[in-house]
Amino acid sequence: MEPLSWFEIITRVLIQFVPVWIAMVVLFSVSVVYKRRLGLYGKLFDSTIGMVGFALVMFWVFTGIFGAMDLIVTHDALSQVSSMKNKPPGTPILGADEGQYPYYLFGGDNLARDVFSRMVKGAWVVVQIAPLATLFAFMVGITLGLPAGYYGGRLDTFLSFLANLILAFPVILLFYLLVTPEIVDTGIPNYMAMVLFIFPIIFVGVLLNSRYRTQPKVRTPMLIVVLGIMGWLYLSLISQPGTALTVLPDAIDLFNLQGGILVVFVSVVFVNSPTVFRIVRGLAMDIKTRDYVAAAQTRGERPWYIMLWEILPNARGPLIVDFCLRIGYTTILLGTLGFFGLGLPPESPDWGTTINDGRRLLQIYLHPAMVPAFALLSMVLGLNLLADGLREESLRD
């Protein structure tokens, strides 16, 4: 077989992404039709910048999801074909087996693995870690930032001191310390997970209790069910077989996270939480002086009800924008950790590791490093454009 031309490569790549195109067409069609009923998300479609950013982000989200289902990849991201080492894009596989995809669309890397398939699988690594870690960081920051800004005093002084203490460390150095094998072997990241992962349970429990405090027949069973499920998820997340934190038997342990993924997840939450805390604290200090907060206090509402149902909804604009930007920062940090070989396993197809593998021969072979670098660039660019679009619409709201 002859090598593919660039036109043929692009055509075949577009065909591989057919599930992504279908999902995006469906998503955009439904969103445009019902955009007036979808609040701030619907208004995003009035912003060209926001729509472009949203399209880029959702492209990689769907790529990660369908890639995990093996609907896009052409080869196993870890499999090797010895004849394909550092081969350029479009090179055919000599003696390809029946049913095996006959080409490496974006070429092979220095270990003869398919660059295209590793790029697709790398998107799933980002989709798994970055949004969830950022969400956990926001729950920690909101749970601590609201009372600090609302009450002030010694509580604010103490929590602000802790946040500033963490922020005083350079981010990369802090990441490096948390994910090095020596620190991981001490079990510190696992114990940090015990503390940090309990904040979503506290947040949801206080949220539901403050909302349904006057309806005990609704509140009590709801709290039992919701907190019971979240407690099970919490124990499954922190339970690590073969360590002191083996708290659930395998039969009821919902997750079996690799140690590297858990360490990276905890590190991202720990590093991002103080910044979120400071943002939420500042917003709470400003909004608590508004008339509608005074009206709620006059009605006799409890402090947590005021914080969660009066202050927090009116701070949603800046927080949503920061959430998108912070996912972008987290994506860059994941790439940085992978580039330095920290946290995730060495064979991981995450973009940072793939860029590091390809940069050693960058002067001779561009494709192994350029493909994941472009993927990382486009993902972060999309998140930044999405944040700009949300900022525009939140200011108009």
RODO-437695 format. One line per 3 residues: number of its first residue (from 1); their letters; for each residue z negated, x, y negated of C-alpha. Coordinates in Angstrom, 3 decimals. Each point is the difference from the previous one (the first is absolute). Example, Ala and Ser with C-alpha at 12.3 -4.5 7.8 and 13.67 -1.06 7.14 Angstrom:
RODO-437695
1) as) -7.800/12.300/4.500 ~ 0.660/1.370/-3.440
//
This chain:
RODO-437695
1) mep) 0.000/0.000/0.000 ~ 0.732/1.071/-3.537 ~ -2.738/0.246/-2.668
4) lsw) -0.287/-3.031/-2.276 ~ 1.311/0.038/-3.545 ~ -2.392/-0.862/-2.815
7) fei) 1.592/-3.454/-0.294 ~ -0.606/-0.631/3.692 ~ -3.582/1.305/-0.257
10) itr) -0.802/-2.312/-2.914 ~ 1.636/-2.950/1.777 ~ -1.996/0.581/3.174
13) vli) -3.248/0.431/-1.964 ~ 0.611/-3.287/-1.829 ~ 0.614/-1.695/3.350
16) qfv) -3.259/1.391/1.400 ~ -1.828/-1.547/-2.959 ~ 1.395/-3.508/0.637
19) pvw) -3.477/-1.462/0.847 ~ -1.285/1.352/-3.333 ~ 2.907/-1.507/-1.960
22) iam) -0.543/-3.396/1.643 ~ -3.737/0.047/-0.725 ~ 0.582/0.987/-3.634
25) vvl) 2.628/-2.706/-0.541 ~ -2.346/-2.641/1.436 ~ -2.966/1.267/-2.048
28) fsv) 1.910/0.162/-3.279 ~ 1.706/-3.373/0.547 ~ -3.279/-1.810/0.653
31) svv) -1.738/1.842/-2.868 ~ 2.709/-0.832/-2.544 ~ 0.108/-3.670/1.025
34) ykr) -3.773/-0.444/-0.249 ~ -0.789/2.608/-2.662 ~ -1.432/-2.538/-2.467
37) rlg) -2.657/-0.934/2.554 ~ -0.964/3.572/0.924 ~ -1.977/1.056/-3.082
40) lyg) 0.212/3.629/-1.054 ~ 2.064/0.885/3.087 ~ 2.592/-2.613/-0.950
43) klf) 0.140/1.221/-3.578 ~ 0.801/3.465/1.345 ~ 3.528/-1.252/0.676
46) dst) 0.525/-0.424/-3.742 ~ -0.342/3.776/-0.386 ~ 2.970/2.156/1.020
49) igm) -2.174/3.098/0.332 ~ -2.508/-1.906/2.093 ~ 2.685/-1.383/2.316
52) vgf) 1.521/3.452/0.561 ~ -3.431/1.451/0.770 ~ -0.880/-2.913/2.275
55) alv) 3.296/0.413/1.876 ~ -0.618/3.714/0.586 ~ -3.561/-0.611/1.187
58) mfw) 0.915/-2.860/2.319 ~ 2.893/2.001/1.421 ~ -2.426/2.637/1.246
61) vft) -2.588/-2.582/1.067 ~ 2.550/-1.808/2.176 ~ 1.357/3.355/1.195
64) gif) -3.490/0.976/1.134 ~ -0.620/-3.339/1.727 ~ 3.355/-0.209/1.787
67) gam) -0.141/3.734/0.731 ~ -3.312/-0.499/1.790 ~ 1.745/-2.702/2.068
70) dli) 2.819/2.489/0.827 ~ 2.631/-2.263/-1.564 ~ 1.370/2.710/-2.323
73) vth) -0.632/3.404/1.569 ~ 2.799/1.542/2.024 ~ -2.183/2.424/2.007
76) dal) -3.647/0.655/0.769 ~ -1.461/1.777/-3.022 ~ -1.648/2.597/2.272
79) sqv) 2.766/0.493/2.568 ~ 2.045/3.198/-0.090 ~ 3.612/0.726/0.914
82) ssm) 0.308/3.764/0.240 ~ 3.650/0.084/-1.086 ~ -0.819/-1.835/-3.263
85) knk) -2.283/2.592/-1.612 ~ 0.737/0.148/-3.765 ~ 3.295/-1.821/0.498
88) ppg) 1.531/-1.565/-3.141 ~ 0.172/-3.785/-0.571 ~ 2.412/-1.911/2.219
91) tpi) 0.014/2.520/2.860 ~ 0.738/-1.593/3.400 ~ -2.347/0.599/2.951
94) lga) 1.718/1.934/2.744 ~ -0.224/-1.809/3.318 ~ -1.895/-2.984/-1.424
97) deg) -1.453/-2.268/2.691 ~ 1.220/-3.542/0.402 ~ -1.780/-2.239/-2.486
100) qyp) -1.089/2.953/-2.137 ~ 1.144/-0.046/-3.623 ~ 2.772/2.643/-0.073
103) yyl) -0.709/1.515/-3.442 ~ -2.782/1.466/-2.120 ~ 0.898/-1.903/-3.182
106) fgg) -1.961/2.273/-2.357 ~ 0.152/3.057/2.252 ~ -2.688/1.810/1.965
109) dnl) -3.032/1.972/-1.169 ~ -1.172/3.427/1.113 ~ -1.536/-1.538/3.143
112) ard) 3.201/-1.936/0.846 ~ -1.509/-3.393/-0.934 ~ 1.946/-2.789/-1.715
115) vfs) -0.607/0.150/-3.777 ~ 1.076/-3.631/-0.534 ~ -2.451/-1.384/2.573
118) rmv) -2.839/2.150/-1.342 ~ 0.686/-1.254/-3.523 ~ -0.210/-3.617/1.212
121) kga) -3.182/0.603/2.004 ~ -1.498/1.824/-2.988 ~ 0.337/-3.180/-2.041
124) wvv) -2.299/-1.753/2.501 ~ -2.669/2.687/-0.506 ~ 0.071/-0.667/-3.759
127) vqi) 0.028/-3.799/0.431 ~ -3.008/0.193/2.335 ~ -2.213/2.251/-2.088
130) apl) 0.833/-0.165/-3.725 ~ -0.366/-3.755/-0.774 ~ -3.033/-0.563/2.245
133) atl) -1.815/3.105/-1.207 ~ 0.661/-1.020/-3.611 ~ -1.250/-3.539/0.729
136) faf) -3.218/1.384/1.494 ~ -0.433/2.287/-3.012 ~ 0.377/-3.013/-2.300
139) mvg) -2.604/-1.978/1.903 ~ -2.445/2.893/-0.293 ~ 0.790/0.475/-3.701
142) itl) -0.203/-3.721/-0.818 ~ -3.232/-0.561/1.954 ~ -1.719/2.823/-1.899
145) glp) 1.865/-0.176/-3.326 ~ -0.679/-3.662/-0.789 ~ -3.834/0.206/0.085
148) agy) 0.070/3.364/-1.789 ~ 2.030/-1.439/-2.881 ~ -1.754/-3.361/-0.074
151) ygg) -3.617/1.116/0.260 ~ 0.243/3.445/-1.626 ~ -3.269/1.901/-0.296
154) rld) -1.282/2.282/2.725 ~ 2.287/-1.454/2.665 ~ 3.040/0.838/-2.115
157) tfl) -1.342/3.481/-0.766 ~ -0.673/0.784/3.663 ~ 3.339/-1.298/1.356
160) sfl) 1.972/1.616/-2.822 ~ -1.701/3.324/0.734 ~ 1.022/-0.197/3.661
163) anl) 3.584/-0.891/-0.939 ~ 0.235/2.841/-2.508 ~ -1.473/2.388/2.552
166) ila) 2.800/-0.785/2.461 ~ 2.674/0.072/-2.706 ~ -1.190/3.450/-1.117
169) fpv) 1.562/1.501/3.143 ~ 3.763/0.692/-0.052 ~ 1.636/-2.676/2.150
172) ill) 2.006/2.346/2.208 ~ -3.044/2.225/0.596 ~ -2.099/-3.040/0.894
175) fyl) 2.674/-1.189/2.426 ~ 0.231/3.465/1.488 ~ -3.763/0.130/0.578
178) lvt) -0.101/-3.442/1.608 ~ 2.863/0.486/2.459 ~ -0.569/3.584/1.134
181) pei) -0.881/0.232/3.723 ~ -3.399/1.585/-0.738 ~ -1.072/-3.006/-2.074
184) vdt) 1.534/-2.483/2.441 ~ -1.943/1.575/2.895 ~ -3.289/-0.672/-1.806
187) gip) 0.704/-3.748/0.132 ~ -0.393/-0.386/-3.773 ~ 3.237/-2.038/-0.424
190) nym) -1.167/-2.422/2.708 ~ -3.326/-0.570/-1.740 ~ 1.845/-0.405/-3.316
193) amv) 2.110/-2.683/1.697 ~ -3.202/-1.814/0.987 ~ -1.025/-0.213/-3.662
196) lfi) 3.360/-0.597/-1.688 ~ 1.362/-2.571/2.462 ~ -3.021/-2.279/-0.423
199) fpi) 0.891/-0.736/-3.632 ~ 2.795/-2.492/0.833 ~ -2.553/-1.983/2.034
202) ifv) -2.440/0.029/-2.928 ~ 2.768/-0.970/-2.425 ~ 1.255/-2.950/2.066
205) gvl) -3.530/-1.162/0.815 ~ -1.091/-0.044/-3.650 ~ 3.318/-1.579/-1.034
208) lns) -0.314/-2.930/2.416 ~ -3.728/-0.437/-0.576 ~ 0.391/-0.166/-3.774
211) ryr) 2.913/-2.428/0.257 ~ -1.591/-2.457/2.446 ~ -3.679/0.475/-0.894
214) tqp) -0.375/-3.691/-0.890 ~ 1.726/-1.108/3.248 ~ -2.190/1.403/2.800
217) kvr) 1.715/-2.107/2.695 ~ 3.282/1.757/-0.816 ~ -1.439/3.395/-0.925
220) tpm) -2.134/0.711/3.060 ~ 2.597/-0.534/2.781 ~ 2.661/1.719/-2.109
223) liv) -2.184/3.059/-0.507 ~ -0.891/0.140/3.699 ~ 3.648/-0.115/1.099
226) vlg) 1.462/2.279/-2.679 ~ -2.763/2.607/0.063 ~ -0.076/-0.083/3.799
229) img) 3.714/0.818/0.198 ~ -0.262/2.641/-2.719 ~ -3.031/1.522/1.723
232) wly) 1.979/0.275/3.231 ~ 2.878/1.668/-1.868 ~ -2.469/2.333/-1.714
235) lsl) -1.601/1.102/3.265 ~ 3.445/0.482/1.546 ~ 1.076/2.200/-2.906
238) isq) -3.030/2.290/0.035 ~ -0.375/0.154/3.788 ~ 1.315/3.347/1.273
241) pgt) -0.085/0.480/3.797 ~ -1.659/3.212/1.097 ~ -2.070/0.369/-3.182
244) alt) -3.409/-1.118/-1.228 ~ 1.752/-2.990/-1.618 ~ 1.134/-1.636/3.235
247) vlp) -1.402/-3.415/-0.916 ~ 2.415/-2.272/1.896 ~ 1.281/0.134/3.588
250) dai) 3.758/0.402/0.430 ~ 0.358/-3.612/1.168 ~ -0.848/-1.416/-3.419
253) dlf) 1.019/2.942/-2.217 ~ 2.989/-1.298/-1.969 ~ 1.147/3.365/-1.366
256) nlq) 0.495/3.408/1.487 ~ 0.762/2.029/-3.093 ~ 0.907/3.625/0.373
259) ggi) -2.674/2.219/-1.515 ~ 2.452/1.433/-2.520 ~ 1.025/-3.416/-1.333
262) lvv) -3.635/-1.097/-0.406 ~ -0.897/3.206/-1.863 ~ 2.963/-0.355/-2.378
265) fvs) -0.813/-3.690/-0.530 ~ -3.641/0.730/-0.833 ~ 0.993/2.863/-2.295
268) vvf) 2.405/-2.183/-1.985 ~ -2.620/-2.745/-0.411 ~ -2.693/2.476/-1.036
271) vns) 2.185/1.750/-2.585 ~ 1.460/-3.174/-1.553 ~ -3.172/-2.108/-0.136
274) ptv) -1.642/1.750/-3.010 ~ 3.106/-0.452/-2.150 ~ 0.211/-3.690/0.900
277) fri) -3.729/-0.304/-0.727 ~ 0.463/1.372/-3.520 ~ 2.929/-2.347/-0.724
280) vrg) -1.874/-3.076/1.265 ~ -3.167/1.017/-1.835 ~ 1.878/0.356/-3.289
283) lam) 1.739/-3.362/0.424 ~ -3.301/-1.705/0.877 ~ -1.716/1.450/-3.078
286) dik) 2.795/-1.372/-2.184 ~ 0.448/-3.424/1.601 ~ -3.727/-0.827/0.262
289) trd) -0.060/-0.431/-3.796 ~ 2.619/-2.796/0.080 ~ -0.835/-3.610/-0.823
292) yva) 0.837/-1.377/3.458 ~ -2.545/2.376/1.537 ~ -2.619/-1.199/-2.474
295) aaq) 0.911/-3.585/0.919 ~ -0.513/0.749/3.696 ~ -3.380/1.569/-0.764
298) trg) -0.931/-3.101/-1.994 ~ 0.918/-2.190/2.979 ~ -2.527/1.972/2.042
301) erp) 2.488/1.782/2.272 ~ -1.327/2.895/2.066 ~ 0.990/3.571/-1.011
304) wyi) 2.171/0.615/3.085 ~ 1.850/-3.270/-0.568 ~ 0.735/1.089/-3.571
307) mlw) 1.120/3.463/1.116 ~ 2.265/-1.179/2.820 ~ 1.324/-3.305/-1.350
310) eil) 0.007/0.506/-3.776 ~ 0.359/3.742/-0.653 ~ 2.062/1.197/2.981
313) pna) 2.844/-2.584/-0.296 ~ 0.426/0.893/-3.667 ~ 0.255/3.693/0.902
316) rgp) 2.727/-0.564/2.599 ~ 2.904/1.249/-2.159 ~ -1.182/3.606/-0.464
319) liv) -1.374/0.104/3.551 ~ 3.281/-1.137/1.601 ~ 1.930/2.587/-1.997
322) dfc) -2.469/2.745/0.946 ~ 0.143/-1.106/3.636 ~ 3.768/0.601/0.126
325) lri) -0.295/3.346/-1.769 ~ -2.830/1.053/2.279 ~ 2.041/-0.737/3.116
328) gyt) 2.589/2.385/-1.458 ~ -2.655/2.669/-0.594 ~ -1.264/-0.519/3.552
331) til) 3.527/0.375/1.378 ~ 0.346/3.318/-1.846 ~ -3.420/1.134/1.278
334) lgt) 0.981/-0.869/3.572 ~ 3.167/2.009/-0.461 ~ -2.007/2.896/-1.421
337) lgf) -2.428/-0.020/2.925 ~ 2.860/-0.115/2.465 ~ 1.765/2.829/-1.812
340) fgl) -3.063/2.219/0.357 ~ -0.470/-1.054/3.625 ~ -3.319/-1.756/-0.636
343) glp) -1.329/-3.256/1.398 ~ 2.821/-1.449/2.075 ~ 1.135/1.585/3.308
346) pes) 2.602/2.807/-0.313 ~ 2.666/-2.038/1.842 ~ -0.489/-2.999/-2.311
349) pdw) 3.265/-1.278/-1.550 ~ -1.665/-0.614/-3.367 ~ 2.151/1.119/-2.904
352) gtt) -2.233/2.853/-1.158 ~ -0.050/1.632/3.422 ~ 3.754/-0.460/0.349
355) ind) 0.636/1.587/-3.404 ~ -2.214/2.937/0.961 ~ 1.872/0.447/3.289
358) grr) 3.338/0.018/-1.811 ~ -0.854/2.161/-2.995 ~ -0.282/3.169/2.099
361) llq) 3.789/0.060/0.406 ~ 0.799/-1.746/-3.269 ~ 2.416/2.688/-1.197
364) iyl) 2.119/-0.438/3.127 ~ -0.498/-3.655/1.046 ~ -0.699/-2.560/-2.712
367) hpa) -0.029/-3.250/1.965 ~ -3.327/0.278/1.944 ~ -1.999/0.240/-3.253
370) mvp) 2.210/-1.954/-2.408 ~ 0.059/-3.261/1.984 ~ -3.807/-0.538/0.117
373) afa) -0.326/1.361/-3.560 ~ 2.444/-2.658/-1.246 ~ -1.885/-2.675/1.968
376) lls) -3.309/1.054/-1.590 ~ 1.576/0.147/-3.466 ~ 1.575/-3.462/0.283
379) mvl) -3.213/-1.582/1.320 ~ -2.148/1.378/-2.826 ~ 2.700/-0.813/-2.580
382) gln) 0.078/-3.586/1.262 ~ -3.780/-0.330/-0.287 ~ 0.043/1.367/-3.565
385) lla) 2.821/-2.364/-1.041 ~ -1.823/-2.901/1.659 ~ -3.157/0.873/-1.930
388) dgl) 1.994/0.119/-3.269 ~ 1.485/-3.422/0.724 ~ -3.393/-1.481/0.835
391) ree) -1.455/1.521/-3.165 ~ 2.705/-1.663/-2.122 ~ -0.534/-3.395/1.600
394) slr) -3.802/0.202/-0.037 ~ 0.067/0.670/-3.745 ~ 2.124/-3.128/-0.496
397) d) -2.266/-2.053/2.273
//
